[in-house]
């Protein structure tokens, strides 16, 4: 296979309509439109798109209908596969009811599937846990993945997509265990010895690349908004976004993060509360955003 280029988007956070803004300031559809404008200016056409979760902000059926309209308008004209994963903001039932023409899940109760693009296999996993910030695959999905990998090896290798990243963002932060995939060690053991070219994730809104087992873990910066990568004790949400332009070449995954044009300003800020979080629940966040 000659060089194959694809686009990795994440965290679209679509609202119920174009008029409904995130934090009173951000149009998720306009941010996706800005990403597509950048892609159209590239000299290479992507072979496919990956969107690694948090498709909707509230997991509302109307948000998914709005998302489908946006994908039809903005991505369908490329005429290539669009592979969707679910994130912690998503709702599997609402997604299934509202979205037409998307791949069918190969495991009841979770949205996971595999799809071939040329001689490459893309395996999409579901780390979403209803009502939770953290994520995990679980034994049943790991067993499905093991069976999927045993069917036949992809001649050009495998790509794995999962919303919760298998590596942290880099600079340590409080509550980091609620950001990374809980059963990442089980995933690493299962993928050992397989020709996995990369693991593509989202969730953190921080572009990150790091070694993981025998492959590379890639987290896309959010398309809708981004997070301060250096804040240790909470979340600082900033206007602006990015996506990853990815190329497979000589059995190697190359990743080029591309920023979206935007004026940088603070959207919201949260600090961890002093109250200890319940067992396995997300840490409690206290809104410390400045008054508008």
C-alpha positions as CSV (number, residue, x, y, z in Angstrom):
1,X,0.0,0.0,0.0
2,X,1.3,3.4,-0.9
3,X,1.0,6.3,1.6
4,X,-2.6,6.5,2.9
5,X,-3.8,9.8,4.5
6,X,-6.8,10.1,6.8
7,X,-8.3,12.6,9.2
8,X,-8.7,12.0,12.9
9,X,-11.4,14.3,14.5
10,X,-12.7,14.1,18.0
11,X,-15.0,15.6,20.5
12,X,-17.4,17.4,18.2
13,X,-19.9,18.1,21.0
14,X,-22.8,18.8,18.7
15,X,-25.8,20.6,20.3
16,X,-29.5,20.2,19.3
17,X,-29.4,23.0,16.7
18,X,-27.0,25.4,15.0
19,X,-28.3,28.2,17.3
20,X,-27.5,26.4,20.5
21,X,-24.0,27.4,21.6
22,X,-21.6,25.7,24.0
23,X,-20.8,28.0,26.9
24,X,-22.8,30.7,25.1
25,X,-20.0,31.2,22.7
26,X,-19.1,28.1,20.6
27,X,-21.0,26.6,17.6
28,X,-19.9,23.0,17.3
29,X,-21.2,22.8,13.7
30,X,-19.2,26.0,12.8
31,X,-16.0,24.4,14.3
32,X,-16.5,21.3,12.2
33,X,-17.1,23.5,9.2
34,X,-13.8,25.3,10.0
35,X,-12.0,21.9,10.1
36,X,-13.5,20.9,6.8
37,X,-12.5,24.2,5.2
38,X,-8.9,23.4,6.2
39,X,-9.2,19.9,4.8
40,X,-10.4,21.2,1.5
41,X,-7.3,23.3,1.2
42,X,-5.0,20.3,1.5
43,X,-3.5,18.9,-1.6
44,X,-4.3,15.3,-0.6
45,X,-7.8,13.8,-0.2
46,X,-8.4,11.8,2.9
47,X,-9.1,8.1,2.4
48,X,-11.4,8.1,5.4
49,X,-12.4,10.0,8.6
50,X,-12.2,8.8,12.2
51,X,-14.3,10.7,14.9
52,X,-13.2,9.3,18.2
53,X,-16.2,10.1,20.4
54,X,-18.2,12.8,22.2
55,X,-20.2,13.3,19.1
56,X,-23.0,15.1,21.0
57,X,-22.7,17.3,24.0
58,X,-25.7,16.0,25.9
59,X,-26.4,12.7,24.2
60,X,-29.8,14.0,23.1
61,X,-31.7,12.5,20.1
62,X,-32.1,15.9,18.5
63,X,-28.3,16.5,18.8
64,X,-27.7,13.3,16.9
65,X,-30.2,14.4,14.2
66,X,-28.3,17.7,14.0
67,X,-25.0,15.8,13.8
68,X,-26.3,13.6,10.9
69,X,-27.3,16.8,9.0
70,X,-23.8,18.2,9.7
71,X,-22.0,15.1,8.5
72,X,-24.2,14.8,5.4
73,X,-23.5,18.4,4.5
74,X,-19.8,18.6,5.4
75,X,-18.2,15.1,5.2
76,X,-20.4,13.1,2.9
77,X,-19.2,15.1,-0.2
78,X,-15.7,13.5,0.3
79,X,-17.3,10.2,-0.6
80,X,-15.2,8.2,1.9
81,X,-16.0,6.2,5.0
82,X,-16.7,8.1,8.2
83,X,-16.0,5.9,11.3
84,X,-17.7,7.0,14.5
85,X,-17.0,6.1,18.1
86,X,-18.9,6.9,21.2
87,X,-17.6,8.9,24.2
88,X,-18.7,9.7,27.7
89,X,-21.0,12.5,26.5
90,X,-22.8,10.2,24.2
91,X,-25.9,8.0,24.6
92,X,-25.8,4.7,22.8
93,X,-29.6,4.3,22.5
94,X,-30.2,7.9,21.3
95,X,-27.3,7.5,18.9
96,X,-28.7,4.2,17.5
97,X,-32.2,5.6,17.2
98,X,-31.3,8.8,15.4
99,X,-28.3,8.0,13.2
100,X,-28.9,6.2,9.9
101,X,-26.4,4.6,7.7
102,X,-23.7,4.1,10.4
103,X,-21.9,0.7,10.9
104,X,-23.8,-1.8,13.0
105,X,-22.4,-2.8,16.3
106,X,-20.9,-6.3,16.4
107,X,-21.5,-6.7,20.2
108,X,-24.9,-6.2,21.9
109,X,-25.0,-3.3,24.4
110,X,-21.7,-1.7,23.2
111,X,-21.0,0.2,19.9
112,X,-18.0,-1.6,18.5
113,X,-17.2,-2.8,15.0
114,X,-14.4,-3.3,12.5
115,X,-14.1,-1.9,9.0
116,X,-11.6,-2.5,6.2
117,X,-10.2,0.4,4.3
118,X,-8.1,-1.0,1.4
119,X,-5.8,-3.6,3.2
120,X,-6.0,-1.8,6.5
121,X,-8.5,-2.7,9.3
122,X,-9.9,-0.1,11.6
123,X,-11.3,-1.5,14.9
124,X,-13.7,0.9,16.7
125,X,-14.2,0.2,20.5
126,X,-16.7,1.6,23.0
127,X,-15.3,2.9,26.3
128,X,-18.5,4.8,27.1
129,X,-20.0,4.1,30.5
130,X,-23.5,5.7,31.0
131,X,-23.4,8.7,33.3
132,X,-19.7,8.4,34.0
133,X,-16.6,10.5,33.1
134,X,-14.2,7.5,33.1
135,X,-14.3,4.7,30.7
136,X,-13.5,1.0,30.2
137,X,-14.0,-1.7,27.6
138,X,-15.0,-4.6,29.9
139,X,-14.4,-8.3,29.6
140,X,-17.0,-9.0,26.9
141,X,-15.7,-6.4,24.6
142,X,-12.1,-7.5,25.1
143,X,-13.2,-11.0,24.3
144,X,-14.9,-9.8,21.1
145,X,-11.7,-7.9,20.1
146,X,-9.6,-11.0,20.7
147,X,-11.9,-13.0,18.4
148,X,-11.8,-10.2,15.8
149,X,-8.0,-10.1,15.7
150,X,-7.9,-13.9,15.4
151,X,-10.1,-14.1,12.3
152,X,-7.4,-12.8,10.0
153,X,-4.5,-10.4,10.2
154,X,-4.8,-7.2,8.2
155,X,-2.1,-7.1,5.5
156,X,-1.3,-3.5,6.2
157,X,-2.0,-3.6,9.9
158,X,-4.6,-2.5,12.4
159,X,-5.8,0.8,13.8
160,X,-7.7,0.9,17.0
161,X,-10.1,3.7,17.9
162,X,-11.3,4.2,21.5
163,X,-12.6,7.5,23.1
164,X,-10.7,7.3,26.4
165,X,-7.0,7.5,25.8
166,X,-4.6,4.8,26.9
167,X,-2.0,7.3,28.0
168,X,-2.2,10.5,30.1
169,X,-1.8,13.9,28.5
170,X,1.8,14.3,29.8
171,X,1.9,16.8,32.6
172,X,0.4,15.1,35.7
173,X,-3.0,16.2,36.8
174,X,-5.2,15.5,39.8
175,X,-7.9,12.9,38.9
176,X,-5.9,11.6,36.0
177,X,-7.3,8.1,36.6
178,X,-10.6,9.4,35.4
179,X,-9.2,10.4,32.1
180,X,-7.3,7.4,30.9
181,X,-8.9,4.0,30.0
182,X,-9.4,2.0,33.1
183,X,-8.5,-1.4,31.6
184,X,-5.7,-0.2,29.3
185,X,-3.3,-2.8,30.7
186,X,-5.7,-5.6,29.5
187,X,-5.9,-3.9,26.1
188,X,-2.1,-3.7,25.9
189,X,-1.8,-7.4,26.8
190,X,-4.3,-8.4,24.1
191,X,-2.6,-6.3,21.4
192,X,0.9,-7.5,22.2
193,X,2.5,-9.0,19.1
194,X,-0.2,-7.7,16.8
195,X,0.6,-5.3,14.0
196,X,-1.2,-2.4,15.6
197,X,-0.1,0.9,13.9
198,X,-1.7,3.2,16.4
199,X,-4.5,3.7,19.0
200,X,-6.6,6.8,18.3
201,X,-8.5,8.6,21.1
202,X,-10.0,11.8,22.3
203,X,-11.6,12.9,25.6
204,X,-8.9,15.2,26.9
205,X,-9.1,17.9,24.2
206,X,-5.3,17.9,24.3
207,X,-3.3,16.7,21.3
208,X,-0.9,14.0,22.7
209,X,1.3,11.3,21.2
210,X,3.1,8.8,23.3
211,X,4.5,5.2,23.2
212,X,2.1,2.5,24.5
213,X,3.2,-1.1,24.5
214,X,4.5,-1.8,21.0
215,X,2.6,0.9,19.3
216,X,1.8,4.6,19.4
217,X,-1.1,6.2,21.3
218,X,-2.5,9.4,19.7
219,X,-5.1,11.7,21.3
220,X,-6.7,14.4,19.1
221,X,-7.3,17.8,20.4
222,X,-11.0,18.5,20.5
223,X,-12.7,20.0,17.4
224,X,-15.3,22.0,19.4
225,X,-12.9,23.5,22.0
226,X,-9.6,22.7,23.6
227,X,-8.2,22.3,27.1
228,X,-5.2,23.8,28.8
229,X,-2.6,21.0,28.8
230,X,-0.7,22.4,31.8
231,X,-3.4,22.9,34.5
232,X,-2.9,20.4,37.2
233,X,-5.9,20.8,39.5
234,X,-8.9,21.1,37.2
235,X,-10.0,22.0,33.7
236,X,-9.6,25.2,31.8
237,X,-11.6,25.2,28.6
238,X,-10.5,27.5,25.8
239,X,-11.9,28.6,22.5
240,X,-10.2,27.0,19.5
241,X,-9.8,23.5,18.3
242,X,-7.7,21.2,16.2
243,X,-7.7,17.8,14.4
244,X,-5.0,15.3,13.3
245,X,-3.9,14.8,9.7
246,X,-2.6,11.2,9.8
247,X,-0.6,9.3,7.2
248,X,0.3,5.6,7.1
249,X,3.6,5.2,5.2
250,X,6.1,2.4,5.4
251,X,4.2,0.7,8.2
252,X,4.5,3.8,10.3
253,X,1.8,6.2,11.5
254,X,2.7,9.9,11.0
255,X,0.5,12.5,12.9
256,X,0.3,16.2,12.1
257,X,-2.0,18.2,14.4
258,X,-3.6,21.1,12.6
259,X,-5.1,24.0,14.6
260,X,-8.3,25.7,13.6
261,X,-8.5,29.5,13.2
262,X,-9.9,31.0,16.3
263,X,-9.5,33.8,18.8
264,X,-8.2,32.4,22.0
265,X,-10.4,33.1,25.1
266,X,-11.5,31.4,28.2
267,X,-14.8,29.5,27.9
268,X,-15.0,27.9,31.4
269,X,-12.8,26.8,34.2
270,X,-13.4,24.1,36.8
271,X,-11.4,23.2,39.9
272,X,-11.6,19.9,41.8
273,X,-13.8,20.3,44.9
274,X,-12.4,19.6,48.4
275,X,-15.1,16.8,48.8
276,X,-13.7,13.3,48.1
277,X,-15.4,11.7,45.1
278,X,-17.6,8.6,45.5
279,X,-15.9,5.3,44.8
280,X,-15.2,5.0,41.0
281,X,-17.1,8.1,40.3
282,X,-15.7,11.2,38.6
283,X,-14.0,13.8,40.9
284,X,-16.3,16.7,41.7
285,X,-15.6,19.8,39.8
286,X,-16.4,23.3,41.0
287,X,-17.1,26.0,38.4
288,X,-14.6,28.9,38.9
289,X,-15.3,30.6,35.5
290,X,-15.1,34.4,35.7
291,X,-18.4,36.3,35.5
292,X,-19.2,37.4,31.9
